[in-house]
Amino acid sequence: MQMRHACFAFLVGVAIFTLSHAARADEKLTMKAVVAHEYGAPDVLKFEEVPRPEPREDEALVSGKYAKAFGTHLPLIPGYDIAGVVEKTGANVTKLKVGDAVYGYPTFGGGWAQYVTVKEWEVATKPKSLNFVEAAAVPMGALTAWQALVDVAKLHPGQTILIHGGSGGVGSFAVQIAKARGARVIATASTANQDLLKQLGADVVVDYTKTRFEDVAKDVDAVLDPVGKETLARSYAVVKKGGMVMCLVALPDRAELQKRGIHGAAISAHPDAADLTEIAHLIDAGKVKPTVTQVLPLSEAIAAQQQAATHHTRGKVVLRIAEQPKG
């Protein structure tokens, strides 16, 4: 499952595509997509022509997207973040209409393609203040941060949270969402990303290559950890009694939690149109913004995947599947 690990919560892309001709009734429509026929390193990905999906009665067809790799059935099309335009809707779809600009998180992927089918609860109206490239960088990272801080930790004004990897795909949203909820934020990152942490609004920034976070963060109400291993093991000691340790890549140690009288949770995001709508409101209010570091064409998905696999991406890498619509 190397591919799944390498892509998780790091890659997004965008595709905006419209049909340029009417198809004959007997014509099988196709599309360009990145396909994995086996699990493995990024070079197992292939850029191919594949059948275009047709929406079921409870689905909408969206043109334009991007994503990460994650799945169990081969062949699979990676892609768990998308931004695009609704091209067609099923008979039972009531909240979406053709022409709607949306962004979201398709449960079973498919985003690294010119078209993807989605359920209504997997997407929401695209933030009006963002273009499609920027919107493509939001869904999974922001949902992960939102669901951890709001749903699990129930972070509220006056509390303090330690966010590891504050410049990453999840951490950069977590810093901003925590600040929007009135919390004090201590965030860690490498030397090169200290300036970004400050721009995001972190109250205290820690260069983990020079300073042990334990020397700065003490008696915090919550920790959000996308790193695991030693970072997770060292985090329990900085949480006050009754506080919370949340990890994206491991299950917190039950013995440590019980010994210190704190709570723990393994965090994974799930699609939620209501959460996406709340996130869009924060974005349009100027309280949250995505960090896009690079935009690559869909055909360069392997390079994007290799960058994600380093786990040192600043913000998000976006795959452009088509040009943005005008007007």
Buried (B, 14 or more C-beta within 10 A) or exposed (E): EEBBEBBBBBBBBBBBBEEEEEEEEEEEEEBBBBBBEEBEEBEBBBBBEBEBBEBEEBBBBBBBBBBBBBBEEEEBBBBBBBBBBBBBBBEEBEEBEEEBBBBBBBEBBBBBBBBBBBBBBBBBBBBEEBBBBBBBBBBBBBBBBBBBBBBBBEBEEEBBBBBBBBBBBBBBBBBBBBBBBEBBBBBBBBEEBBEBBEBBBBBBBBBBEEEEBEEBBBEBBBBBBBBBEEBBBBBBEBBBEEBBBBBBBBEBBEEBBEEBEBBBBEBEBBBBBEBBEBBBEBBEEEBBBBBBBBBBBBEBBBBBBBBBBEBBBBBBBBBBBBEEBEE
